Amino acid sequence: MNLTRSVLTVSLMLFFFATGTSSAFEFGFGSRYFDYGTGAINLDRVTHIKPKVSYYVTLPQDSKKDVLMKYSSPVTSEHISNEILPWLEVKKLEKAPFYFINVSTMIFFDNFELEILKGKDFLKVPNPIQLGEKGFLFKYPTFVSFLKKLSEYKNLDPKNKDFYNNLLKKINELKKEDLNFIKTNLHNTVDTYKRAIK
């Protein structure tokens, strides 16, 4: 009798393990788990699942109040295509004298934050020759505000005589492979969210 019960218990355990999948899967006694690669979340204990994108996109044509402003919104394919990616075209950015870009995405499972795209700073500022050109500040009146807010963000002292040289060392222009990486992970965030709410 005890042997029969043991065999039955092992058979049931093997059945539950065998029917699991690697993303959102049924496991154990009715619990649904979402596997995110380095762990799993019990979806039966989650009340709200919310995807989010946070981003800085500061360009020369921005108004003073929008310089280094952080934007946040839910992640949808439409928002990615219409509100984020049009500002990240590499060919247009190559012609801009300065910009600052940082895009990150995450999915909240109640209070637990799952990071999908880790934010990375992309920065371009004019070299000293371009900055010294006659009419530069007249043409780009937001540049002074841009430097001030950037110094706060980067924790640099604008009064330091080496401030601008230190800023030049932090230049990291957005390249095509960077844009492709951002695109891929923006869409991965949408796909991951859809899998989680199945």
Order of alpha helices (4+ residues) and beta strands (2+ residues): alpha-beta-beta-beta-beta-beta-alpha-beta-beta-beta-alpha-alpha-alpha-alpha-alpha
